[in-house]
Amino acid sequence: MGSAAWAAVPHLREATPAAPAPPACRGASCQGDDPARTSCRTDARTQSALKTASYAVKLRFSPSCDTIWSEVRNSSTGARTESPMLVAPDPRQAEACAEVNHKMLCTGDVPPG
């Protein structure tokens, strides 16, 4: 008789995507925080935006954190700057502004659709 060897082999399954991390803050506890240091960026969407030849200004909104912040990107260098977060459960009344070349650039609301 011959000898036999047995081994346990796990069944391979497709990887399931990880659930987004719960926000580290929400509402007032996020006030003044850097969005890059929180999980609020995970579900953030652009609520309104303005683009020029040199810069893009965006109003970002995180529903899970109830916060807004501005994001300014230099089109030629790709450099991005974000403001601290502000509490805003409803961002429709907000806009993002940035001073660029001594001019104030502000976003308007993105039309629905």
DSSP file with accessible surface (Angstrom, degrees, kcal/mol):
  #  RESIDUE AA STRUCTURE BP1 BP2  ACC     N-H-->O    O-->H-N    N-H-->O    O-->H-N    TCO  KAPPA ALPHA  PHI   PSI    X-CA   Y-CA   Z-CA
    1    1 A M              0   0  241      0, 0.0     2,-0.1     0, 0.0     0, 0.0   0.000 360.0 360.0 360.0 143.6    0.0    0.0    0.0
    2    2 A G        -     0   0   78      1,-0.1     2,-0.3     0, 0.0     0, 0.0  -0.366 360.0-111.1 -89.0 168.5    1.1    3.5   -0.8
    3    3 A S        -     0   0  127     -2,-0.1     2,-0.4     2,-0.0    -1,-0.1  -0.690  27.0-152.0 -96.6 157.7    1.0    6.4    1.6
    4    4 A A        -     0   0   81     -2,-0.3     2,-0.4     2,-0.0     0, 0.0  -0.948   2.4-153.8-128.9 148.3   -1.3    9.4    1.2
    5    5 A A        -     0   0   98     -2,-0.4     2,-0.4     2,-0.0    -2,-0.0  -0.965  10.6-165.6-122.3 140.8   -1.1   13.0    2.3
    6    6 A W        +     0   0  240     -2,-0.4     2,-0.3     2,-0.0    -2,-0.0  -0.945   6.8 179.8-125.2 146.6   -4.0   15.2    3.0
    7    7 A A        -     0   0   87     -2,-0.4     2,-0.5     2,-0.0    -2,-0.0  -0.995  29.7-119.6-144.2 147.4   -4.1   19.0    3.3
    8    8 A A        -     0   0  104     -2,-0.3    -2,-0.0     0, 0.0     0, 0.0  -0.747  29.9-168.7 -85.0 128.9   -6.9   21.4    4.0
    9    9 A V        -     0   0  118     -2,-0.5     2,-0.1     3,-0.0     3,-0.0  -0.980  17.2-131.3-121.5 121.6   -7.3   23.9    1.2
   10   10 A P        -     0   0  102      0, 0.0     2,-0.3     0, 0.0     0, 0.0  -0.392  24.9-112.0 -70.8 146.7   -9.5   26.9    1.7
   11   11 A H        -     0   0  175     -2,-0.1     2,-0.4     1,-0.0     0, 0.0  -0.643  32.7-122.5 -73.6 135.1  -12.1   27.7   -0.9
   12   12 A L        -     0   0  169     -2,-0.3     2,-0.3    -3,-0.0    -1,-0.0  -0.663  32.9-173.5 -81.8 131.7  -11.2   30.9   -2.8
   13   13 A R        -     0   0  226     -2,-0.4     2,-0.2     3,-0.0     3,-0.1  -0.894  32.6 -97.6-120.5 154.5  -13.9   33.5   -2.6
   14   14 A E        -     0   0  182     -2,-0.3     2,-0.2     1,-0.1     0, 0.0  -0.467  48.8-105.8 -67.0 140.8  -14.1   36.8   -4.3
   15   15 A A        -     0   0   97     -2,-0.2    -1,-0.1     1,-0.1    -3,-0.0  -0.458  30.1-138.8 -68.0 135.7  -13.0   39.6   -2.0
   16   16 A T        -     0   0  124     -2,-0.2     3,-0.1    -3,-0.1    -1,-0.1  -0.812  26.5-106.8 -95.3 137.8  -15.8   41.7   -0.7
   17   17 A P        -     0   0  123      0, 0.0     2,-0.1     0, 0.0    -1,-0.0  -0.365  37.8-109.8 -63.8 142.1  -15.2   45.4   -0.6
   18   18 A A        -     0   0   94      1,-0.1     3,-0.1    -2,-0.0    -3,-0.0  -0.440  32.3-111.0 -71.0 142.6  -14.6   46.8    2.9
   19   19 A A        -     0   0   86     -2,-0.1    -1,-0.1     1,-0.1    -3,-0.0  -0.455  44.0 -93.8 -69.6 146.2  -17.3   48.9    4.3
   20   20 A P        -     0   0  100      0, 0.0    -1,-0.1     0, 0.0    19,-0.0  -0.337  46.4-102.0 -62.2 144.8  -16.3   52.5    4.7
   21   21 A A        -     0   0   65      1,-0.1     3,-0.1    -3,-0.1    21,-0.1  -0.386  41.4-103.5 -65.0 142.0  -15.0   53.4    8.1
   22   22 A P        -     0   0  109      0, 0.0    17,-0.1     0, 0.0    -1,-0.1  -0.362  49.0 -90.2 -63.8 149.4  -17.5   55.2   10.3
   23   23 A P        -     0   0   48      0, 0.0     3,-0.0     0, 0.0    15,-0.0  -0.336  24.0-141.9 -62.7 142.4  -16.8   58.9   10.5
   24   24 A A  S    S+     0   0   91     -3,-0.1     2,-0.3     1,-0.0    14,-0.0   0.666  87.0  18.5 -75.3 -18.6  -14.4   59.9   13.4
   25   25 A a        -     0   0   12      5,-0.0     2,-0.3     3,-0.0     3,-0.1  -0.937  65.1-162.3-144.2 166.1  -16.6   63.0   13.9
   26   26 A R    >   -     0   0  132     -2,-0.3     3,-1.6    40,-0.1    40,-0.2  -0.958  56.7 -33.7-153.6 136.1  -20.0   64.2   13.0
   27   27 A G  G >> S+     0   0   11     38,-3.2     3,-2.4    -2,-0.3     4,-0.6  -0.271 130.0  10.3  59.2-127.3  -21.5   67.7   13.0
   28   28 A A  G >4 S+     0   0   82      1,-0.3     3,-0.9     2,-0.2    -1,-0.3   0.779 123.4  64.0 -59.8 -28.0  -20.2   70.0   15.7
   29   29 A S  G <4 S+     0   0   78     -3,-1.6    -1,-0.3     1,-0.2    -2,-0.2   0.667 103.3  50.2 -72.4 -11.9  -17.4   67.6   16.6
   30   30 A a  G X4 S+     0   0    0     -3,-2.4     3,-2.8    35,-0.2    55,-0.3   0.580  78.7 128.5 -93.7 -15.8  -15.9   68.1   13.1
   31   31 A Q  T << S+     0   0   98     -3,-0.9    55,-0.2    -4,-0.6     3,-0.1  -0.179  83.3   3.3 -49.6 122.2  -16.0   71.9   13.2
   32   32 A G  T 3  S+     0   0   46     53,-3.3    -1,-0.3     1,-0.3    54,-0.1   0.353  97.6 136.4  84.9  -5.7  -12.5   73.2   12.2
   33   33 A D    <   -     0   0   62     -3,-2.8    52,-2.7    52,-0.2    -1,-0.3  -0.382  62.6-109.7 -74.9 154.8  -11.0   69.8   11.5
   34   34 A D    >   -     0   0   64     50,-0.2     3,-1.9     1,-0.2     4,-0.1  -0.715  21.0-144.7 -80.5 120.2   -8.9   69.1    8.4
   35   35 A P  G >  S+     0   0    0      0, 0.0     3,-1.5     0, 0.0     6,-0.6   0.820  97.8  63.5 -59.6 -27.0  -10.9   66.9    6.0
   36   36 A A  G 3  S+     0   0   49      1,-0.3    -2,-0.0     4,-0.1    -3,-0.0   0.715 100.9  52.4 -69.6 -17.7   -7.8   65.1    5.0
   37   37 A R  G <  S+     0   0  211     -3,-1.9     2,-0.3     2,-0.0    -1,-0.3   0.241 107.6  58.7-102.5  12.2   -7.3   63.8    8.5
   38   38 A T  S X  S-     0   0   26     -3,-1.5     3,-0.6    -4,-0.1     4,-0.1  -0.826  85.5-115.2-130.0 173.9  -10.9   62.4    8.8
   39   39 A S  G >  S+     0   0   24     -2,-0.3     3,-1.6     1,-0.2     4,-0.4   0.393  90.9  99.6 -88.8   5.3  -13.0   59.8    7.0
   40   40 A b  G >  S+     0   0    0      1,-0.3     3,-0.6    -5,-0.2     4,-0.3   0.786  72.6  63.6 -63.2 -25.2  -15.4   62.6    6.0
   41   41 A R  G X  S+     0   0   76     -6,-0.6     3,-0.7    -3,-0.6    -1,-0.3   0.732  84.1  79.5 -69.4 -20.1  -13.7   62.7    2.5
   42   42 A T  G <  S+     0   0   94     -3,-1.6    -1,-0.2     1,-0.3    -2,-0.2   0.892 108.8  21.2 -57.9 -44.9  -14.9   59.1    1.9
   43   43 A D  G <  S+     0   0   58     -3,-0.6    -1,-0.3    -4,-0.4    -2,-0.2   0.271  93.9 134.7-108.0  12.8  -18.4   60.0    0.9
   44   44 A A    <   -     0   0   16     -3,-0.7     2,-0.3    -4,-0.3    18,-0.2  -0.272  31.6-172.1 -65.5 144.1  -17.8   63.7    0.0
   45   45 A R  E     -A   61   0A 125     16,-2.3    16,-2.4    14,-0.0     2,-0.7  -0.939  32.0-102.0-131.8 158.7  -19.3   65.0   -3.1
   46   46 A T  E     -A   60   0A  51     -2,-0.3    14,-0.2    14,-0.2     3,-0.1  -0.725  32.3-178.6 -83.1 117.9  -18.9   68.3   -5.0
   47   47 A Q  E    S-     0   0A  24     12,-3.1    63,-1.5    -2,-0.7     2,-0.3   0.835  70.1  -8.4 -85.0 -37.4  -22.0   70.4   -4.2
   48   48 A S  E     -A   59   0A   0     11,-1.1    11,-2.9    61,-0.2    -1,-0.3  -0.980  67.3-171.3-155.6 159.7  -20.9   73.3   -6.4
   49   49 A A  E     -A   58   0A  54     59,-0.4    59,-0.5    -2,-0.3     2,-0.4  -0.994  13.9-161.6-154.8 155.6  -17.8   74.3   -8.4
   50   50 A L  E     -A   57   0A  59      7,-2.6     7,-3.2    -2,-0.3     2,-0.4  -0.991  14.5-166.6-139.9 132.0  -16.2   77.1  -10.4
   51   51 A K  E     +A   56   0A 164     -2,-0.4     5,-0.2     5,-0.2     2,-0.2  -0.979   8.4 175.5-125.6 133.0  -13.4   76.6  -12.8
   52   52 A T        -     0   0   52      3,-3.4    23,-0.1    -2,-0.4    -2,-0.0  -0.658  52.2 -90.5-116.1-177.9  -11.1   79.2  -14.4
   53   53 A A  S    S+     0   0  101     -2,-0.2     3,-0.1     1,-0.2    -2,-0.0   0.826 126.2  28.0 -63.7 -28.2   -8.1   78.6  -16.7
   54   54 A S  S    S+     0   0   57      1,-0.2    21,-3.1    21,-0.1    22,-0.6   0.733 123.0  28.6-105.6 -29.1   -5.8   78.5  -13.6
   55   55 A Y  E     - B   0  74A  58     19,-0.2    -3,-3.4    20,-0.1     2,-0.4  -0.956  51.0-150.8-138.7 155.6   -7.9   77.3  -10.7
   56   56 A A  E     -AB  51  73A  16     17,-2.1    17,-2.6    -2,-0.3     2,-0.5  -0.996  14.8-165.5-123.7 129.7  -10.8   75.1   -9.7
   57   57 A V  E     -AB  50  72A   1     -7,-3.2    -7,-2.6    -2,-0.4     2,-0.4  -0.971  12.1-177.3-115.5 128.7  -12.8   76.0   -6.6
   58   58 A K  E     -AB  49  71A  63     13,-2.7    13,-2.3    -2,-0.5     2,-0.6  -0.973  26.6-142.5-129.3 143.3  -15.2   73.4   -5.2
   59   59 A L  E     -AB  48  70A   3    -11,-2.9   -12,-3.1    -2,-0.4   -11,-1.1  -0.922  28.9-160.2 -97.5 117.0  -17.7   73.2   -2.3
   60   60 A R  E     -AB  46  69A  45      9,-3.2     9,-1.8    -2,-0.6     2,-0.4  -0.802   7.0-167.1-102.4 143.7  -17.4   69.7   -0.9
   61   61 A F  E     -AB  45  68A   9    -16,-2.4   -16,-2.3    -2,-0.3     7,-0.2  -0.997  10.6-160.8-133.7 132.9  -20.1   68.1    1.3
   62   62 A S  E  >> - B   0  67A   0      5,-2.6     4,-1.5    -2,-0.4     5,-1.4  -0.943   0.3-168.5-112.4 109.8  -19.9   65.0    3.4
   63   63 A P  T  45S+     0   0   45      0, 0.0    -1,-0.1     0, 0.0   -19,-0.1   0.871  88.2  54.3 -63.7 -35.5  -23.4   63.6    4.3
   64   64 A S  T  45S+     0   0   37      1,-0.2   -24,-0.1   -24,-0.2    -2,-0.0   0.811 119.9  32.1 -70.9 -25.8  -22.0   61.2    6.9
   65   65 A b  T  45S-     0   0    0     -3,-0.3   -38,-3.2   -25,-0.2    -1,-0.2   0.537  98.8-131.9-104.1 -10.7  -20.3   64.0    8.7
   66   66 A D  T  <5 +     0   0   34     -4,-1.5    22,-2.7     1,-0.2     2,-0.3   0.935  64.4 127.3  56.0  48.5  -22.8   66.8    8.0
   67   67 A T  E   < -BC  62  87A   0     -5,-1.4    -5,-2.6    20,-0.3     2,-0.3  -0.931  44.9-159.4-134.4 158.8  -19.9   69.1    7.0
   68   68 A I  E     +BC  61  86A  16     18,-2.3    18,-2.5    -2,-0.3     2,-0.3  -0.905  14.2 167.5-128.8 159.0  -18.7   71.3    4.2
   69   69 A W  E     -B   60   0A   4     -9,-1.8    -9,-3.2    -2,-0.3     2,-0.3  -0.969  31.1-111.6-161.1 162.6  -15.3   72.6    3.1
   70   70 A S  E     -B   59   0A  22     -2,-0.3    13,-2.3    14,-0.3     2,-0.4  -0.766  20.9-162.1-100.5 150.2  -13.7   74.3    0.2
   71   71 A E  E     -BD  58  82A   8    -13,-2.3   -13,-2.7    -2,-0.3     2,-0.5  -1.000   4.0-169.8-130.1 127.0  -11.2   72.8   -2.1
   72   72 A V  E     -BD  57  81A  26      9,-2.9     9,-2.6    -2,-0.4     2,-0.4  -0.983   5.2-171.0-119.5 128.1   -9.0   74.9   -4.4
   73   73 A R  E     -BD  56  80A  88    -17,-2.6   -17,-2.1    -2,-0.5     2,-0.6  -0.976  21.4-135.4-123.8 131.8   -6.8   73.2   -7.0
   74   74 A N  E  >  -B   55   0A  30      5,-2.7     4,-2.6    -2,-0.4   -19,-0.2  -0.729  15.5-151.6 -81.7 119.0   -4.2   74.9   -9.2
   75   75 A S  T  4 S+     0   0   59    -21,-3.1    -1,-0.2    -2,-0.6   -20,-0.1   0.826  90.6  45.6 -65.3 -31.6   -4.8   73.6  -12.7
   76   76 A S  T  4 S+     0   0  106    -22,-0.6    -1,-0.2     1,-0.1   -21,-0.1   0.870 126.6  25.4 -83.3 -34.2   -1.2   73.9  -13.8
   77   77 A T  T  4 S-     0   0   97      2,-0.1    -2,-0.2     0, 0.0    -1,-0.1   0.659  92.5-131.1-102.4 -19.3    0.6   72.4  -10.8
   78   78 A G     <  +     0   0   40     -4,-2.6    -3,-0.1     1,-0.3     2,-0.0   0.445  51.5 154.9  81.5  -1.6   -2.2   70.1   -9.4
   79   79 A A        -     0   0   56     -5,-0.2    -5,-2.7    -6,-0.1     2,-0.4  -0.357  26.6-158.5 -62.4 137.6   -1.6   71.5   -5.9
   80   80 A R  E     -D   73   0A 107     -7,-0.2     2,-0.4    -3,-0.1    -7,-0.2  -0.962  12.3-172.5-124.1 138.3   -4.7   71.2   -3.8
   81   81 A T  E     -D   72   0A 100     -9,-2.6    -9,-2.9    -2,-0.4     2,-0.4  -0.990   5.8-165.0-127.7 136.0   -5.7   73.2   -0.7
   82   82 A E  E     -D   71   0A  34     -2,-0.4   -11,-0.2   -11,-0.2     3,-0.1  -0.956  14.1-133.7-121.4 142.4   -8.7   72.4    1.6
   83   83 A S        -     0   0   35    -13,-2.3     3,-0.1    -2,-0.4   -50,-0.0  -0.421  39.3 -86.0 -81.4 164.9  -10.2   74.6    4.2
   84   84 A P        -     0   0   78      0, 0.0   -14,-0.3     0, 0.0   -50,-0.2  -0.327  57.1 -94.8 -63.4 156.7  -11.2   73.4    7.6
   85   85 A M        -     0   0    0    -52,-2.7   -53,-3.3   -55,-0.3     2,-0.3  -0.430  34.9-159.5 -78.3 150.2  -14.6   71.8    7.8
   86   86 A L  E     -C   68   0A  87    -18,-2.5   -18,-2.3   -55,-0.2     2,-0.3  -0.948  29.1-102.4-124.2 148.9  -17.8   73.6    8.9
   87   87 A V  E     +C   67   0A  59     -2,-0.3   -20,-0.3   -20,-0.2   -21,-0.1  -0.515  53.3 150.3 -70.5 130.1  -21.0   72.1   10.2
   88   88 A A        +     0   0   13    -22,-2.7   -26,-0.1    -2,-0.3   -22,-0.1  -0.522  23.0 178.3-162.9  89.1  -23.7   72.1    7.5
   89   89 A P  S    S+     0   0   88      0, 0.0   -22,-0.1     0, 0.0   -23,-0.1   0.779  90.0  36.2 -65.4 -21.6  -26.4   69.4    7.4
   90   90 A D    >   -     0   0   71    -24,-0.1     3,-0.8     1,-0.1     4,-0.0  -0.893  68.5-175.4-132.3 102.6  -27.8   71.1    4.3
   91   91 A P  G >   +     0   0    5      0, 0.0     3,-2.1     0, 0.0    -1,-0.1   0.489  60.5  97.3 -79.7   0.3  -25.2   72.5    2.0
   92   92 A R  G 3  S+     0   0  154      1,-0.3    17,-0.1    17,-0.0     0, 0.0   0.721  83.8  50.4 -65.5 -18.6  -27.6   74.1   -0.4
   93   93 A Q  G <  S+     0   0  179     -3,-0.8    -1,-0.3     2,-0.0     2,-0.2   0.333 100.7  85.5 -97.0   6.9  -27.3   77.5    1.3
   94   94 A A    <   -     0   0   29     -3,-2.1     2,-0.3    -6,-0.0   -35,-0.1  -0.654  50.3-174.2-109.9 160.6  -23.4   77.5    1.2
   95   95 A E        -     0   0  116     -2,-0.2     2,-0.4   -37,-0.1    13,-0.1  -0.975  22.0-126.7-145.5 157.6  -20.8   78.4   -1.3
   96   96 A A        -     0   0    3     -2,-0.3    11,-2.4    12,-0.1     2,-0.3  -0.895  27.2-172.3-105.3 137.8  -17.0   78.1   -1.4
   97   97 A c  E     +E  106   0B  50     -2,-0.4     2,-0.3     9,-0.2     9,-0.2  -0.958   8.0 178.8-130.7 149.1  -14.8   81.2   -2.1
   98   98 A A  E     -E  105   0B  14      7,-2.3     7,-3.1    -2,-0.3     2,-0.7  -0.991  29.1-125.0-146.4 142.5  -11.1   81.6   -2.7
   99   99 A E  E     +E  104   0B 131     -2,-0.3     2,-0.4     5,-0.2     5,-0.2  -0.811  34.3 176.6 -89.6 119.8   -9.1   84.7   -3.4
  100  100 A V  E >   -E  103   0B  15      3,-3.3     3,-1.4    -2,-0.7    -2,-0.1  -0.989  68.2 -15.3-128.2 121.6   -7.1   84.2   -6.7
  101  101 A N  T 3  S-     0   0  123     -2,-0.4    -1,-0.1     1,-0.3     3,-0.1   0.908 128.8 -53.2  50.9  46.4   -4.9   86.9   -8.1
  102  102 A H  T 3  S+     0   0  173      1,-0.2     2,-0.4    -3,-0.1    -1,-0.3   0.677 119.2 109.1  65.7  18.6   -6.6   89.5   -5.9
  103  103 A K  E <   -E  100   0B 149     -3,-1.4    -3,-3.3    -5,-0.0     2,-0.6  -0.977  69.2-126.1-123.2 141.6  -10.1   88.5   -7.0
  104  104 A M  E     -E   99   0B 118     -2,-0.4     2,-0.5    -5,-0.2    -5,-0.2  -0.755  24.2-166.6 -87.4 121.9  -12.7   86.6   -5.0
  105  105 A L  E     -E   98   0B  34     -7,-3.1    -7,-2.3    -2,-0.6     2,-0.4  -0.958  10.2-179.8-108.8 124.9  -14.0   83.5   -6.8
  106  106 A c  E     -E   97   0B  45     -2,-0.5    -9,-0.2    -9,-0.2     2,-0.1  -0.967  21.0-128.0-127.6 146.2  -17.1   81.9   -5.4
  107  107 A T        -     0   0    3    -11,-2.4     2,-0.2    -2,-0.4   -57,-0.1  -0.402  16.3-149.4 -82.6 162.8  -19.1   78.8   -6.4
  108  108 A G        -     0   0   46    -59,-0.5   -59,-0.4    -2,-0.1     2,-0.2  -0.719  40.2 -72.1-119.1 175.4  -22.8   78.7   -7.1
  109  109 A D        -     0   0   86     -2,-0.2   -61,-0.2   -61,-0.2    -1,-0.1  -0.477  47.7-116.0 -72.0 138.3  -25.1   75.8   -6.6
  110  110 A V        -     0   0   68    -63,-1.5    -1,-0.1    -2,-0.2     3,-0.1  -0.583  37.5-112.7 -70.0 127.4  -24.8   72.9   -9.0
  111  111 A P        -     0   0  107      0, 0.0    -1,-0.1     0, 0.0    -3,-0.0  -0.357  37.0-103.2 -62.4 142.6  -28.1   72.7  -10.9
  112  112 A P              0   0  131      0, 0.0    -3,-0.0     0, 0.0     0, 0.0  -0.320 360.0 360.0 -64.1 152.4  -30.1   69.5  -10.2
  113  113 A G              0   0  129     -3,-0.1    -3,-0.0     0, 0.0     0, 0.0  -0.186 360.0 360.0 129.1 360.0  -30.0   66.8  -12.7
